[in-house]
């Protein structure tokens, strides 16, 4: 134990050398889009327009901790990514406030400044009662649209009362935006929860430009056509001036769906849909992360110290670590990952006592039966593996269930020898990108499902079909024995990709299209 701590202290002592090396590496990315270059672009072209972000989930939550109120930064990929944009533009972020102290800190308009100590932008929180939560979020969003759009063989449910509540809550969001937004603001809507907001908002505030980014896959027309409210959903999405997807494939699926279901004109060359006087530009914008911020955080003294303490606390010394970080959702392929790990231990018994799978699981949609069953299955499978293979001083699986602050995840990313993302179907998956950005020590192998959007960009990851258990297990073995130089080479290539295609380049692509749209509107008015 003393030797391990001595080695850890030496690593921390050498941090200044690594900091200089990191600074040199970051200098090599001087040509990439940064927060500053993005602000310069917007300052020149959109200087008189404010940005309003709108999502179901909030980036920061206020919770009671005893008699005190604590601020928690939500660790979801969407909120982490967009937090950088909100801070850069001093935006207003409209969202649902669901934490128990959320409205104890807001003003009479439901506004609160974040992040703590910086207060660079404002959150406007919306109240939802339990019936609204159930019908809008748990019901139509996650029992209807979510399984409809993910090919994971879970049957969507079609409940008329859920649809009514979903549309009513979208109207509530639209009214909140209409009350908050300044004249000619840019409204940036997020994801499948808010399909109808633009439809309602255009009636209330026709001066606003609306953009919706769809974060999950869009299914092919044959799948989407079973939705009873397909016309209303499509009309809601086509009320946006710009509609964005991760992949061109999903954008094309959407346009094919519109062509089958509505009377409209589709311009495939310009990728736009014309319906009456409304023109919707359909684009693909692969989302990313704030690479530089995560890279710097990961190499900080605080992260190094946290990693050393975590390794001692969890007795990770001398073990190879395989890491999974996921919401506890049936789309994430966690049971398939556990099956592959089981097969690895059967085929390669030399790993017994020498490797540990750490599965961090963030509870999600806990009121839904399908999700309760996911958690039960994972817990039972982990217990079964530990019971079958466990030794006196070693268990093969550590299952950590609970909400995680992003700073808590960083030490796990740094300690992991292998990070596994085994989604059965995913729009992008930002955990994969976070792991690569956090690996400033050039250690670690990314094992990535072919069925993620990230697989299109991170070609140096080891790609797997999570349904093919035998091949999946052998890929885990390949990752565990990969030479250090190959790990470094693969990570370097992937870091370069993510650094260039970062959250600010994603925002710049969208804002450049908004700028062109705004300029076109000025020309029309003149």
TORZANU-234525 format. One record per residue (C-alpha): residue number from 1; residue in one letter; x negated, y negated, z negated. Coordinates in pm, 1 decimal. Each point is the difference from the previous one (the first is absolute). Example, Ala and Ser with C-alpha at 12.3 -4.5 7.8 and 13.67 -1.06 7.14 Angstrom:
(1,a,(-1230.0,450.0,-780.0))
(2,s,(-137.0,-344.0,66.0))
//
This chain:
(1,x,(0.0,0.0,0.0))
(2,x,(-281.2,-245.4,-93.1))
(3,x,(-179.2,69.0,328.6))
(4,x,(319.3,-67.6,192.2))
(5,x,(55.0,-332.8,-180.1))
(6,x,(-364.5,-96.8,56.8))
(7,x,(40.3,66.6,371.0))
(8,x,(321.7,-202.1,2.5))
(9,x,(-169.4,-295.1,-172.2))
(10,x,(-282.0,12.5,251.6))
(11,x,(255.9,-15.8,281.3))
(12,x,(152.0,-307.9,-159.1))
(13,x,(-344.4,-157.2,-44.6))
(14,x,(-64.3,48.3,370.8))
(15,x,(327.5,-172.0,90.4))
(16,x,(-175.5,-323.8,97.5))
(17,x,(-192.5,185.2,270.3))
(18,x,(316.5,155.6,132.8))
(19,x,(174.6,-337.7,-14.8))
(20,x,(-265.3,-143.0,230.5))
(21,x,(40.5,297.8,233.3))
(22,x,(379.7,-46.0,1.5))
(23,x,(-39.8,-370.0,73.7))
(24,x,(-225.7,87.9,293.3))
(25,x,(257.5,249.3,128.8))
(26,x,(280.1,-256.0,-34.0))
(27,x,(-210.3,-252.3,190.4))
(28,x,(-2.1,245.2,290.5))
(29,x,(379.4,-38.8,14.8))
(30,x,(-22.8,-378.1,47.8))
(31,x,(187.8,24.0,330.0))
(32,x,(311.2,155.1,-152.6))
(33,x,(321.7,-182.3,-83.0))
(34,x,(-13.6,-142.0,-351.7))
(35,x,(244.9,-179.1,-223.6))
(36,x,(-177.0,-326.4,85.3))
(37,x,(12.3,47.9,378.0))
(38,x,(366.8,101.0,-22.8))
(39,x,(81.9,-309.8,-205.1))
(40,x,(-181.7,-214.4,252.9))
(41,x,(206.8,146.0,284.2))
(42,x,(328.4,-49.0,-183.4))
(43,x,(-101.1,-344.6,-122.3))
(44,x,(-45.8,-113.7,358.2))
(45,x,(302.1,165.7,154.6))
(46,x,(258.7,40.3,-276.2))
(47,x,(-95.9,-278.6,-238.0))
(48,x,(357.5,-116.3,-57.9))
(49,x,(151.8,343.7,-58.2))
(50,x,(17.4,194.3,-325.5))
(51,x,(-13.7,380.8,-25.7))
(52,x,(255.9,200.9,-196.4))
(53,x,(-69.9,370.2,-57.7))
(54,x,(297.6,225.4,-73.4))
(55,x,(-13.6,357.5,-128.7))
(56,x,(192.5,228.9,-229.0))
(57,x,(-298.9,68.1,-223.4))
(58,x,(-174.3,-273.8,-198.2))
(59,x,(-380.1,-43.1,-0.3))
(60,x,(-14.8,-77.1,-374.1))
(61,x,(230.2,123.3,-274.1))
(62,x,(46.9,-136.2,-351.5))
(63,x,(55.1,264.3,-267.5))
(64,x,(34.8,-3.5,-375.5))
(65,x,(-294.2,143.5,-191.4))
(66,x,(117.1,-12.3,-357.0))
(67,x,(93.1,-362.8,-65.5))
(68,x,(-222.5,-127.0,280.3))
(69,x,(55.8,-19.8,375.0))
(70,x,(-260.9,160.8,225.9))
(71,x,(-46.4,-64.7,371.7))
(72,x,(-55.8,310.0,216.2))
(73,x,(-128.1,-16.4,356.5))
(74,x,(189.0,267.8,190.1))
(75,x,(-236.0,246.0,168.5))
(76,x,(210.2,75.5,309.8))
(77,x,(-178.1,-37.5,331.7))
(78,x,(251.3,-250.6,139.1))
(79,x,(-8.2,-233.0,-301.6))
(80,x,(-380.0,15.4,-36.1))
(81,x,(-45.5,-85.3,368.1))
(82,x,(254.1,-283.2,11.2))
(83,x,(-117.1,-150.5,-329.9))
(84,x,(-312.5,-121.3,182.1))
(85,x,(216.1,-168.7,264.2))
(86,x,(228.6,-162.9,-259.3))
(87,x,(-297.9,-137.5,-190.7))
(88,x,(-166.0,-130.2,314.9))
(89,x,(309.3,-192.9,114.1))
(90,x,(143.5,-101.7,-339.7))
(91,x,(318.7,168.6,112.8))
(92,x,(328.4,68.0,-173.3))
(93,x,(72.3,373.1,-38.6))
(94,x,(366.7,97.5,-31.4))
(95,x,(51.5,342.3,-159.2))
(96,x,(204.3,207.5,-242.3))
(97,x,(-93.8,-48.6,-364.1))
(98,x,(46.0,335.2,-170.8))
(99,x,(-245.3,0.2,-293.5))
(100,x,(136.5,-52.8,-349.8))
(101,x,(-165.3,-339.6,-59.4))
(102,x,(17.4,-135.4,355.8))
(103,x,(266.2,-261.9,-66.8))
(104,x,(-144.7,-103.7,-337.1))
(105,x,(-277.3,-188.2,182.8))
(106,x,(188.6,-152.3,296.9))
(107,x,(144.4,-348.6,23.7))
(108,x,(377.1,-56.9,58.9))
(109,x,(-54.3,56.7,375.9))
(110,x,(-158.1,341.3,-65.2))
(111,x,(-353.1,-125.1,84.9))
(112,x,(-329.0,89.9,-169.7))
(113,x,(-358.2,-76.9,104.7))
(114,x,(-253.6,280.8,51.6))
(115,x,(-265.2,145.3,-22.8))
(116,x,(-79.6,-67.1,-367.6))
(117,x,(-274.0,-258.0,-36.1))
(118,x,(16.1,-94.5,367.3))
(119,x,(369.0,-83.0,57.5))
(120,x,(-59.1,-39.5,374.5))
(121,x,(352.3,93.8,111.0))
(122,x,(351.2,50.0,-132.7))
(123,x,(227.6,300.6,-32.9))
(124,x,(374.7,-55.7,27.1))
(125,x,(174.6,291.5,-165.9))
(126,x,(345.4,130.5,85.4))
(127,x,(220.0,176.2,-253.8))
(128,x,(170.0,324.9,95.9))
(129,x,(246.6,182.9,-222.2))
(130,x,(-9.5,376.5,-41.2))
(131,x,(265.0,59.8,267.1))
(132,x,(-199.9,-210.3,245.8))
(133,x,(-323.4,181.3,-85.2))
(134,x,(169.3,333.7,53.3))
(135,x,(171.3,-77.6,329.7))
(136,x,(-262.7,-224.3,158.8))
(137,x,(-330.7,148.8,-114.3))
(138,x,(55.7,356.9,-113.3))
(139,x,(290.3,62.7,234.1))
(140,x,(-16.3,-146.7,349.4))
(141,x,(-367.9,-98.2,3.6))
(142,x,(-141.4,322.4,-142.9))
(143,x,(263.3,269.0,47.0))
(144,x,(94.3,-114.1,351.4))
(145,x,(-265.9,-203.1,184.7))
(146,x,(-310.6,150.0,-162.6))
(147,x,(68.7,368.3,81.8))
(148,x,(147.7,-98.4,338.1))
(149,x,(-330.2,-163.2,100.6))
(150,x,(-240.1,260.2,-145.0))
(151,x,(-18.2,340.8,162.3))
(152,x,(-24.1,193.5,-327.8))
(153,x,(314.5,209.0,33.7))
(154,x,(195.9,-167.0,-281.4))
(155,x,(358.5,-62.8,111.1))
(156,x,(110.0,-366.7,-14.3))
(157,x,(324.8,-79.8,-180.7))
(158,x,(263.9,-223.6,155.6))
(159,x,(213.7,-164.2,-269.7))
(160,x,(227.8,-287.8,107.3))
(161,x,(-10.9,-173.8,-338.9))
(162,x,(-381.7,1.5,11.7))
(163,x,(10.2,-167.6,340.9))
(164,x,(239.1,-267.4,-128.6))
(165,x,(-227.7,-71.5,-297.5))
(166,x,(-310.8,-2.8,219.4))
(167,x,(150.5,-265.2,229.3))
(168,x,(123.5,-204.6,-297.1))
(169,x,(-344.7,0.4,-162.8))
(170,x,(-159.4,-100.2,331.4))
(171,x,(240.3,-295.8,1.5))
(172,x,(-110.3,-83.1,-356.6))
(173,x,(-364.2,-3.0,114.8))
(174,x,(93.3,-218.4,298.8))
(175,x,(172.8,-253.9,-224.9))
(176,x,(-301.1,-11.5,-233.9))
(177,x,(-230.8,-65.2,295.1))
(178,x,(233.6,-264.3,143.5))
(179,x,(0.9,-184.1,-335.4))
(180,x,(-378.0,24.5,-40.6))
(181,x,(-144.6,-59.0,346.6))
(182,x,(-96.4,-346.9,113.9))
(183,x,(104.2,-118.1,346.8))
(184,x,(-159.8,198.3,285.2))
(185,x,(-165.7,248.8,-237.4))
(186,x,(-132.9,334.1,123.4))
(187,x,(180.6,292.7,-163.1))
(188,x,(-203.2,321.0,-17.9))
(189,x,(228.8,293.4,-87.9))
(190,x,(-137.3,336.3,-110.0))
(191,x,(126.7,345.6,82.3))
(192,x,(310.5,211.6,28.8))
(193,x,(168.0,-136.4,-313.3))
(194,x,(72.1,-330.1,176.4))
(195,x,(132.9,94.0,344.6))
(196,x,(297.8,-236.5,-21.2))
(197,x,(-158.6,-306.7,-163.1))
(198,x,(-83.1,-177.5,328.0))
(199,x,(353.0,66.9,130.0))
(200,x,(151.2,-184.4,-297.8))
(201,x,(-276.2,-259.3,-25.0))
(202,x,(33.9,-124.9,357.6))
(203,x,(358.3,-105.6,-79.0))
(204,x,(-107.2,-180.8,-317.1))
(205,x,(-325.1,-152.9,128.0))
(206,x,(-41.6,4.3,380.1))
(207,x,(-311.9,-220.6,-34.8))
(208,x,(-205.5,287.5,-144.3))
(209,x,(-229.3,231.3,197.1))
(210,x,(34.5,355.9,-129.9))
(211,x,(-246.1,285.8,34.7))
(212,x,(57.2,350.6,-135.3))
(213,x,(-279.8,252.2,-38.2))
(214,x,(116.9,362.7,-12.2))
(215,x,(-245.1,193.0,-218.4))
(216,x,(124.5,355.8,58.9))
(217,x,(27.8,208.4,319.7))
(218,x,(281.6,-71.5,244.2))
(219,x,(159.1,328.7,112.2))
(220,x,(74.3,97.8,356.2))
(221,x,(349.2,-89.1,134.4))
(222,x,(136.7,352.9,-41.7))
(223,x,(-63.6,-16.1,-374.7))
(224,x,(121.6,-356.6,-50.6))
(225,x,(327.5,51.7,189.3))
(226,x,(151.6,203.6,-287.0))
(227,x,(13.0,-309.9,-225.1))
(228,x,(363.5,-116.5,-26.8))
(229,x,(-107.9,-365.9,-39.6))
(230,x,(-262.2,5.7,275.2))
(231,x,(154.2,-295.3,187.4))
(232,x,(0.2,-220.5,-309.2))
(233,x,(-361.5,90.7,-85.3))
(234,x,(-120.3,-69.6,354.1))
(235,x,(191.0,-330.1,16.6))
(236,x,(-156.5,-99.4,-331.6))
(237,x,(-352.1,74.3,119.9))
(238,x,(55.2,-173.4,334.4))
(239,x,(98.2,-318.8,-185.5))
(240,x,(-372.0,-40.2,-73.2))
(241,x,(-215.7,-203.9,234.0))
(242,x,(-285.9,249.9,-37.4))
(243,x,(24.1,364.2,-106.9))
(244,x,(-325.9,173.9,-88.5))
(245,x,(-101.4,367.0,-40.2))
(246,x,(-328.1,168.9,-92.8))
(247,x,(-31.2,196.3,321.5))
(248,x,(87.8,-63.3,363.7))
(249,x,(168.2,341.9,-1.3))
(250,x,(246.6,-116.5,-267.0))
(251,x,(66.0,-326.3,186.9))
(252,x,(78.6,196.4,314.9))
(253,x,(229.4,234.8,-194.5))
(254,x,(189.6,-305.7,-123.6))
(255,x,(43.0,-147.0,347.6))
(256,x,(118.5,335.4,136.8))
(257,x,(251.0,20.6,-285.1))
(258,x,(132.3,-348.9,73.3))
(259,x,(31.6,86.4,368.8))
(260,x,(212.9,304.8,-81.0))
(261,x,(225.2,-166.0,-258.1))
(262,x,(55.8,-365.7,100.5))
(263,x,(67.7,-208.4,305.9))
(264,x,(-318.9,-200.9,43.2))
(265,x,(-291.5,-70.7,231.9))
(266,x,(-333.6,159.2,-90.0))
(267,x,(-311.1,-152.8,153.5))
(268,x,(-251.2,283.2,-39.4))
(269,x,(-286.5,-198.5,148.6))
(270,x,(36.9,-286.3,-249.6))
(271,x,(130.7,231.8,-274.8))
(272,x,(311.1,-197.8,-84.6))
(273,x,(373.5,52.5,-31.0))
(274,x,(249.2,-257.5,127.2))
(275,x,(354.2,15.6,-132.6))
(276,x,(215.7,-301.4,74.0))
(277,x,(-201.7,-308.0,-92.7))
(278,x,(-210.4,190.0,-254.6))
(279,x,(-346.1,115.2,108.7))
(280,x,(-193.5,238.1,-226.0))
(281,x,(-367.4,63.3,63.7))
(282,x,(-91.1,359.0,-97.2))
(283,x,(-366.0,44.2,-93.0))
(284,x,(-243.4,239.7,-168.9))
(285,x,(-218.7,-139.7,-279.3))
(286,x,(-190.0,269.2,-195.5))
(287,x,(-7.4,-128.5,-359.2))
(288,x,(-315.4,12.7,-208.6))
(289,x,(-150.2,-112.8,-331.2))
(290,x,(-208.5,-284.8,-138.4))
(291,x,(-324.0,187.2,68.8))
(292,x,(-241.3,-256.9,-140.1))
(293,x,(193.6,-42.5,-325.8))
(294,x,(13.7,375.8,-68.1))
(295,x,(-363.4,49.3,105.7))
(296,x,(-118.5,-269.5,-240.7))
(297,x,(219.3,123.3,-286.3))
(298,x,(-120.3,356.4,41.1))
(299,x,(-365.5,-98.8,-40.7))
(300,x,(53.9,-229.1,-296.7))
(301,x,(-153.2,65.1,-342.4))
(302,x,(350.5,48.3,-140.5))
(303,x,(78.6,273.8,255.4))
(304,x,(-334.6,173.9,-57.5))
(305,x,(49.9,-4.6,-377.1))
(306,x,(359.0,124.2,33.6))
(307,x,(-117.8,286.9,222.6))
(308,x,(-265.0,110.4,-249.9))
(309,x,(247.3,-11.6,-288.5))
(310,x,(262.5,187.7,203.0))
(311,x,(-244.2,277.1,90.7))
(312,x,(-82.5,53.9,-367.3))
(313,x,(360.9,-26.4,-118.9))
(314,x,(131.6,251.3,255.6))
(315,x,(-310.7,223.5,-9.9))
(316,x,(-67.8,-35.8,370.5))
(317,x,(-377.4,36.2,-36.3))
(318,x,(-143.9,271.9,222.0))
(319,x,(326.9,52.2,188.3))
(320,x,(91.1,-64.1,361.6))
(321,x,(314.1,-216.8,1.0))
(322,x,(280.5,20.9,255.5))
(323,x,(236.6,-296.7,-37.1))
(324,x,(359.6,-56.7,104.8))
(325,x,(181.4,-330.5,-61.5))
(326,x,(365.2,-3.0,101.4))
(327,x,(350.0,-99.6,-84.8))
(328,x,(187.3,311.4,-111.1))
(329,x,(188.3,31.1,326.2))
(330,x,(81.1,300.8,217.5))
(331,x,(-163.0,-169.7,300.5))
(332,x,(-347.0,-6.9,-161.2))
(333,x,(-81.3,370.7,35.2))
(334,x,(-111.0,55.4,-360.3))
(335,x,(125.9,362.9,-22.6))
(336,x,(-178.9,74.2,328.5))
(337,x,(-317.5,-150.2,-150.8))
(338,x,(29.9,221.4,-308.3))
(339,x,(53.5,305.3,221.6))
(340,x,(-315.7,-84.0,196.5))
(341,x,(-195.6,-47.3,-323.1))
(342,x,(125.6,336.4,-123.7))
(343,x,(-113.8,159.4,326.4))
(344,x,(-340.1,-170.8,-35.7))
(345,x,(-54.4,162.2,-340.2))
(346,x,(102.8,341.0,136.9))
(347,x,(-226.5,-22.3,306.3))
(348,x,(-290.4,-165.1,-186.0))
(349,x,(-9.9,126.3,-359.6))
(350,x,(-337.6,-172.9,-42.3))
(351,x,(200.9,-317.9,-66.5))
(352,x,(158.8,144.0,-315.3))
(353,x,(-110.1,-219.0,-290.0))
(354,x,(-174.5,-241.6,236.7))
(355,x,(278.5,-194.9,173.7))
(356,x,(306.0,-187.6,-125.5))
(357,x,(300.0,-136.3,186.2))
(358,x,(115.3,-328.1,-156.9))
(359,x,(352.5,-82.8,113.6))
(360,x,(121.7,-348.2,-91.2))
(361,x,(376.1,-11.6,47.6))
(362,x,(200.4,-321.8,-22.0))
(363,x,(367.8,65.6,-87.9))
(364,x,(237.2,-108.5,272.4))
(365,x,(379.4,-14.5,29.7))
(366,x,(34.5,194.7,-322.4))
(367,x,(379.7,-20.4,2.7))
(368,x,(26.5,214.6,314.9))
(369,x,(30.5,378.6,-22.9))
(370,x,(-233.0,62.6,295.9))
(371,x,(-276.0,-195.4,-173.4))
(372,x,(59.1,162.9,-338.1))
(373,x,(-45.7,334.4,175.0))
(374,x,(-326.2,-121.0,158.0))
(375,x,(-143.8,-82.5,-343.0))
(376,x,(117.9,329.4,-150.7))
(377,x,(-152.6,200.7,284.9))
(378,x,(-334.3,-181.0,-27.1))
(379,x,(-14.2,37.2,-379.2))
(380,x,(82.0,371.1,22.8))
(381,x,(-256.1,58.5,275.1))
(382,x,(-275.6,-180.8,-194.3))
(383,x,(81.3,199.1,-314.6))
(384,x,(-4.6,325.0,199.0))
(385,x,(-342.9,-76.3,150.1))
(386,x,(-143.5,-97.6,-338.0))
(387,x,(145.4,313.7,-158.4))
(388,x,(-142.4,226.3,270.3))
(389,x,(-348.1,-148.3,40.3))
(390,x,(-61.8,-196.4,-320.4))
(391,x,(-295.5,75.6,-222.2))
(392,x,(-76.6,-97.2,-358.8))
(393,x,(-168.3,-327.3,97.1))
(394,x,(144.8,-58.7,348.0))
(395,x,(333.7,-31.0,174.8))
(396,x,(15.2,-34.3,378.8))
(397,x,(275.5,-266.3,14.6))
(398,x,(48.5,-324.2,-189.4))
(399,x,(344.8,-147.6,70.7))
(400,x,(30.5,-363.0,-111.1))
(401,x,(358.9,-117.8,30.0))
(402,x,(78.2,-365.8,-54.6))
(403,x,(-15.2,-349.2,143.6))
(404,x,(-356.6,-109.6,67.2))
(405,x,(-147.7,-347.4,16.9))
(406,x,(-227.5,-33.1,304.2))
(407,x,(-302.8,-69.4,-221.7))
(408,x,(63.3,336.9,-166.2))
(409,x,(-21.8,176.3,337.2))
(410,x,(-337.7,-145.8,102.4))
(411,x,(-214.4,219.4,-230.8))
(412,x,(176.7,311.3,133.8))
(413,x,(-71.8,-106.8,359.0))
(414,x,(-369.1,-49.5,-84.7))
(415,x,(-35.1,330.1,-188.2))
(416,x,(179.0,213.3,261.7))
(417,x,(-204.7,230.0,221.1))
(418,x,(306.3,54.6,219.0))
(419,x,(317.8,-207.1,37.6))
(420,x,(292.8,191.1,149.6))
(421,x,(290.6,-167.8,177.7))
(422,x,(229.5,279.2,119.8))
(423,x,(320.4,-184.4,93.8))
(424,x,(250.0,198.0,205.1))
(425,x,(105.1,-320.8,179.3))
(426,x,(-120.3,-353.6,-76.6))
(427,x,(16.1,-341.0,160.8))
(428,x,(-360.3,-89.4,-88.9))
(429,x,(-118.5,103.6,-351.7))
(430,x,(-213.2,-262.9,-168.2))
(431,x,(-145.3,233.2,-265.9))
(432,x,(-227.5,139.3,271.3))
(433,x,(-127.3,-348.4,79.4))
(434,x,(-34.5,-96.4,-367.1))
(435,x,(-217.6,306.4,-64.4))
(436,x,(-232.7,-84.1,288.7))
(437,x,(-28.7,-364.4,-106.4))
(438,x,(-71.2,100.3,-361.8))
(439,x,(-281.1,240.8,93.4))
(440,x,(-274.7,-263.4,-3.4))
(441,x,(-232.5,269.2,-142.2))
(442,x,(20.3,183.5,337.4))
(443,x,(133.0,310.6,-175.3))
(444,x,(316.5,186.6,86.9))
(445,x,(190.0,170.7,278.9))
(446,x,(347.7,-94.5,118.8))
(447,x,(225.9,293.9,91.9))
(448,x,(292.4,-149.6,190.0))
(449,x,(326.3,136.8,137.6))
(450,x,(40.2,-25.1,374.6))
(451,x,(353.8,-121.6,-64.9))
(452,x,(-99.0,-337.7,-144.5))
(453,x,(-40.6,-322.7,191.1))
(454,x,(-345.0,-34.5,-161.1))
(455,x,(-118.4,308.8,191.3))
(456,x,(15.2,-209.4,321.4))
(457,x,(-261.6,-240.0,-142.5))
(458,x,(-215.4,204.4,-238.5))
(459,x,(-136.9,249.1,251.8))
(460,x,(-298.7,89.4,-220.9))
(461,x,(226.3,152.6,-266.3))
(462,x,(46.4,377.0,-4.0))
(463,x,(345.1,41.1,151.7))
(464,x,(238.7,274.3,-113.4))
(465,x,(344.6,137.8,68.5))
(466,x,(138.7,27.3,-357.0))
(467,x,(231.7,282.5,108.5))
(468,x,(-300.4,218.5,99.4))
(469,x,(-111.2,116.9,-343.8))
(470,x,(-297.4,211.4,108.0))
(471,x,(-152.4,-268.5,222.6))
(472,x,(73.1,-263.1,-266.3))
(473,x,(-190.7,204.3,-260.2))
(474,x,(-299.9,41.6,227.9))
(475,x,(-2.0,-374.4,68.0))
(476,x,(-18.2,-58.5,-376.4))
(477,x,(-298.9,234.6,-9.3))
(478,x,(-161.0,-189.4,290.2))
(479,x,(49.9,-325.6,-189.2))
(480,x,(-149.0,136.2,-323.9))
(481,x,(-320.0,121.5,168.9))
(482,x,(-46.4,-294.8,237.7))
(483,x,(-358.2,-135.5,-15.2))
(484,x,(-47.0,-343.8,-156.9))
(485,x,(-130.0,-154.9,321.8))
(486,x,(308.0,112.6,194.0))
(487,x,(227.3,-136.6,-272.1))
(488,x,(-177.2,-335.3,21.7))
(489,x,(17.3,-8.9,381.9))
(490,x,(372.1,79.1,6.8))
(491,x,(83.0,-250.6,-275.0))
(492,x,(-203.5,-272.8,168.5))
(493,x,(190.8,42.4,326.8))
(494,x,(336.6,-1.2,-179.8))
(495,x,(-96.0,-301.7,-212.7))
(496,x,(-89.9,-190.3,315.1))
(497,x,(339.9,83.8,148.3))
(498,x,(191.3,-109.2,-310.9))
(499,x,(-211.0,-314.0,-47.0))
(500,x,(78.1,-112.0,354.9))
(501,x,(366.2,106.4,-12.5))
(502,x,(68.5,-142.9,-344.5))
(503,x,(312.5,-150.2,-154.0))
(504,x,(-89.4,-344.3,136.7))
(505,x,(-46.8,122.2,356.9))
(506,x,(339.9,173.7,-35.4))
(507,x,(153.4,-327.5,-118.5))
(508,x,(-178.5,-195.2,273.5))
(509,x,(144.9,227.9,269.0))
(510,x,(351.3,-58.9,-133.2))
(511,x,(-49.2,-372.8,-60.4))
(512,x,(-149.9,-47.6,345.6))
(513,x,(320.1,140.4,147.2))
(514,x,(202.8,-224.9,-232.3))
(515,x,(-205.0,-301.9,113.0))
(516,x,(72.3,79.8,364.6))
(517,x,(368.1,41.2,-84.6))
(518,x,(10.2,-330.8,-189.5))
(519,x,(-175.5,-178.7,287.0))
(520,x,(251.4,146.6,246.8))
(521,x,(287.7,-129.7,-215.1))
(522,x,(-149.9,-349.0,-5.3))
(523,x,(-28.2,6.2,379.7))
(524,x,(363.2,111.0,32.8))
(525,x,(121.3,-274.8,-236.4))
(526,x,(-203.1,-265.1,181.8))
//
